[in-house]
């Protein structure tokens, strides 16, 4: 189930096994292109047609009524509602530390320079639905948008064939104070909010994970709107030494593998005895898992145990993967942290399991996948704001520096640029 690789001897085979580059087959590309084109041209009617085709219902209304959101909160299990509220408070508290302030400073000659930070006006939060509901994704996307100060926040999530949206998602929307919830899913939902329709507003940013059609649609509409990132299947890397608990390691590997057959779960360790214990424990625990077929497929096709010479070499292998989640089941996790450069989130020590981050700790669980942790970051307040440069130049400073600025424009062959400065110099 979990193949063992020796990094020093099997680098090329391991690299092939763990390749997580984002690829899309031609059929998916064609389908998404068609959906985006039709929604852009035909608006609401195309959205309704695709919703009927893919979600199995011709909607009479695309929005959930505010009363239904209130009822979901009222009817929710009190313990679950309290859990949503506590988790949301933790997430908000973390994201409040990310808030940026505008700044201004005075330079020579009475020049005032600065940067103004302002929130985006409209955001769409895509929350996966259909086969399962993810109220945690709603909270994780809503918190940074709210903290950033986004004025209009919309949620869309697929309804079932009877036109109903998960009550847990609606309860989470109520906890986050969001009243605009749509029953739409798939590429058609992304297109509707990216372009706008007769009744659906065009937004400034779209965030949230989804299936391959949603991910590709987000990629295609980038430029019409901002996006957070292009999410792929979930993944975890665990670096562990001989002090690690094999059962903890196995269950954390399973926790990622149960998401999807395309999910990836990898153990990197310098301990042959731990590797053997993990293999034995995995074989013993798998039959008891409700999603054992998915776990088995994921581990067989995208999983691995990698034997390395040292924790330093383990860090090299982890950076090669640049995982979404990185767990450090080692005796001294803070000592190897400086060696690790590429990961969406790092979990320090055997009791900091990834599940804690998924639901409750506070940092966002919307993370870069497929090696994109090399250049993408977790969803944050920064995704929901924009930065505007402020320049206030004085007559005195233009008189001092103007000819140099005009000469720079001359070097680039841009006459009007240069003359715009020289005209002002002549007026002084």
N, C-alpha and C positions, 0 to 999 in steps of 0.2 A: 504493500500500500504506500509506504513512504520509502522511496529509494535512497540509499546512502551513497553520497559522493565524497571522494577525497579531493579537496580543492587543489592540492599540489599536483595531482595526477590527472584530474578530469575537468579541467577548466572549460574546455570547449563544449563538452557534453552538458556541463552544468549551465553554461551560458545559454545554450539552446533550450534547455528545459525551462529556464526562468525568464526567457524573453517576454517582456510585457509591453512591447510597442503597440500603439493604437492602430489597428487596421480595421477597415470596414469593407465588407464585400459589396460587389457591384449592385446586387439586388436591393440591399438596404439603401445604398446611395441613391439609386433610381427612385425608390419609393418615397424617400424623404424629399427629394427634389420636386417630385410631382405634388406632394402635399403642400409644400411651401408655396409653390407657384399658384395652386388652386386657391389656397386661403388668401393669398395676397390679391388675387384677381376677384374672387367672389365673396370674400368676407364671411359673414355669419352663415350663409347657406352652405358653404364648403365645410365650415367647422361642424355644423349640424350633421351634414352627410357623413363625414369621417367619424364623428362620434357614434352615429348609428351603426356604421360598418365595423368599427373596432371595439366599441363598448356595448353594443347590442341594444341600444335604446335611442329612440327619437325624442330628444329632450323638449319639453314644453317651456322650460326655463333653464338657462345655463348657470345661474347663480343659486347658491343655497340661501334660503331666506334667513334674515337675522333671527327670527323666532326659533328656527331650527337649531341655530348655534346656541342660543340661550337654553333651549330645552336639553341639548346634549350636555351642557355643563350641569344643569339641574338634575338630570337623570344619571349622571356618571356615578360610579362607585366612589363613595367618599374617600376611601383610602387611595384609590388611583388618582383622584383629583388632587388630593394633598401631595401625592408624589409628583405629579405634573408641576404643581406650583413650586415645590421645593427645588426640583431640577431646573425649572425656568429661572428662578431667583439665582441659582448658582451660575447659570450660563450668562445671565445679564451682568452679574457682579464681575465675572471674568472680563467680559467685553468692555465694561466701563473703563478698564485700565488701558484700552487701546485708543481711547478718544484722543484725537489730535487737535491742537489749537492753532488758529491763525497766528502768524507772526509778522512783525514789521520792525525794520531797523533803519536808522539814519546813516547814510554814507556821506562821503565828502561833498562839499558844495551844496548842501541843502537838498540832497537827493534822498527820497524816501522809497525804500524797496520792501517788498513783503510777499506773503502768500496767504490767500484766504481759503479756508477750508469750509465747504458747504455740502450739505447732504444732497443726494439725488432726490428728485421729486417723486418718482414712481418706481416701484419694484415689484416684480413677480417672483414669488417663491413657489417653485415646483416641488410638490410632495408626492412621492411614488404611492401608488394604490393598486387596486385591482386584486392581485393574488394575496397581498398582505397590506397592512396599514402601518405607517411609521410616524406616529405622533412625535417621536424624538427628532425626526428630520424637520418637522415644522418648527419646533422650539429652537433648534439649532440655527435655522435660517432666519427666524423672526427676531431673535434677540439682537444680533448685530445691526439689523436694519432699524430696529426700534431705537437702539442706543445711538446710532448714527443720526437719527432725526428725520428719516425718510417720511415724507408727508402722507403718501398714499401707498399702502402695502396690500397687495393682492395675493391670494393663494389659489392655486389650481391643483386639483387632485382627481384622478379618475373615479367616476361613480361605477356602481355595479349595474347589472342588466335591468334592475328595477328603478334605476335613477337615484339610488341612495349613496351617500358618502359615509365613510366610516365614522361612527359616533365618537370614537377615540380621537380622530383627527379634528372633528368639530369641537370637542371639549378642549383640546390643546389650542385651537384657534381662539377660543374664548379666554383661556388663561393668558394668551399672548396679547389679547385685546385687539384682534383682527376680525373685522366684520365682513370683509369682501372675499367670499370663498366661491370658487367656480368648480363645476363638476366635470371638467375637461381633462383629458390626458393625452399623452403621445405627442408626436411631432406637430399635430394640428393645434394643440394648445400653445406650444412654443411659437408657432407662426402667428397665431392670433394676437398674442401680446407683443410680439416683435414688430409687427406691421400695423396693428390696430384694425378693428372692423367697425361695423355700424354701431355695435353696442359694447365692444371690448376695447378698453383703452390701450394705446401704445405705451409701453413702459420704457424706462431708461436702462434697467438692468434685469437680467433673469438669472436666478441662482437655484441650486438644488439638483440632486441626482435623479437619474432615470435610466430607462433601458437604452439599448444602442440606438433606437430611433430618436429618442429624446436627446441623447448626447450628440448625435450627428446634427440634429436640427439646431441645437444651441451653437454648434461650431459654424453652421451655415449662416445663421442670422447675426453672428458677431460682426459688428460694424454698424448694423442697424440699431443694435443695443449692445450694452456691455454684458459680459457673462462672468461667472466666477471661474470655472475651469471646465474641462471636458472629462467627466467622470467615467472610469472604467470599472471592471470587477474589483471587489475588495481584496486586500492583501495584508499579510502580516509577516514580519521577520522577527524571530526570537533569537537573541544571542544569549547563550546560557553556559555556565561553567558547572563544575562538579557539585557546587552547592545547591543547584536548582532542584526543585521538586518535580519529578517526572510527570506526575498527574497534573500539576498546574500547567506544565508545558503542553501536554497533550490536549487538555481541554481548551487552552487558548488557541492552539492550532485548529481544533475542531470549530471553535467559535467563528473563525473566518471562513473555513471551508464550507460550513453549512449555509452560507449565503447563496452560493452559486457554484455550479460545476466549473466555471471559469475563474473562481476565486483562487488565490495563491496563499499557501501557508508553508513557511520555510523555517527550519531550525538550523542555526549555525553554532557549532560547539567545538572546543578543543578536547572534549572528554568523550572517549570511545565508550566508556561505561554508561554515561548518561544517554548517549545515542542509542545504545542497545536497550536501556530501560524504557526510553520513550517509544521505541518500536514495539516492545512487548506490551506496554500499557495501552498503546493505540489499538493494537489488535484485540486486546481484552475489552476495551471500553466501546469500541465501535458498534457491536451488535445491540447495545442498549440505547443508542441514539435514535431519536425519532426521524432525523433527516440523514440516516446513515448512507443511503444511496448517493445523495448529493455530496456528502463529506468524502466518501470513498472515491468518487469520480474526480473531485477537486484535488485530493491529495495524490492520486495516481498520475494525473495529467499536469498538474501545476505545483505540486509539493515536492519537498526534498529535505533530507537531513544532510548538512554539509560539515564534514570533519575538517578542521583547520589546525594549524600548528599552535596558535596562540589567540588571545583575545584581540591583539593588534591586527592579526590577519582576519579575524572575524569582522572587524570594523571595515576592512578593505572590501570584503565580500558584500557586506550590507550596503556600503556606498555604491557598489556596482549595481545593486538592485534598486536603490533609492525607494524604499517601501513606503506605502501609505501609513502603516502602523509599525513601530519598532519597539519591541519589549526587551528589557535588559534583566534577565534572570541571572544576575551575577552577584557575587558577594560585595563588590564595591562598584556599583553602577556609576557613581559620579566621577570615578577615576577614568573610565573609558569614554565618558561623554565628549570630551574634547577631540577624540579621534573620529567622531561621527559627524558627517557633514550634510547628508541628504536623507531626510525622512519627513513625512507629514506631521507625525506626532511621536514622541518618545516617552515610553512608560518605564519609570525608574524602579526596579526591584520586583521581586516575585509577587508582591501583594498589590502592585499597580496594574491590574489586568486591564486589557483593552476595553472590556465591557464597562468598566467604570467611566472611561472616557466617552463611550458611546451614549451614555444616558445621563450622567449625573455630575461629574467632577466640575465642569464649567468650560474648559477649552472646547472649541468647535470640533464636531466629528465629521464635518464636510471637509475632506482632505484630498490632496493630490494623489492620483493613482498612476499606474503604468509607467513608473519612472519619472513622472513629471514633478516629483518633489525636488528635482534638481533646479527647477525654476518657478514652480508654483508654490503658493503658501496656503495654509488653512483659510477657510472663509472667515472674514473678520469685518470689523467696523470700517476698515480701510476700503473694502470693496464697495461700500455704499456711500462714499463721499468722493468729491472731486476737488482738485486743487487749482486755484486761479492765481497767476502771478500778478502782482500789483507794482507798477513802475510810475514814480512821480519824479520827473527830471526838472531841474531848475534852469533858468536862463544862464546863471553863472557857470554851472557845470557844463552845459552845452557849449558855451563860449570857450571853455577850457579844452574840451575833448572833441568838439564837433568835427574839426578837420580830420582828426585821426579816424573817426567813425566813417566820414565820407570817403576817405582814402581806402578803407576796408571794403566799402561797397564798390569803389572803382576797381579794385582787384578782382572782384567777382563779376565785373561787367554789367552791373545793375545801376544804370544811370539815374533812374528816378529815385532809387534809394539814396544815392549820394546827393542829388539836387534837393531832396526833401530836407536834408540837414543844412545844406549850404544856403537855401532860401531863408532859413531861420537865422543863420549866422549873419547874413546880409541885413536882416531886420534889427539886429542888436545895436 
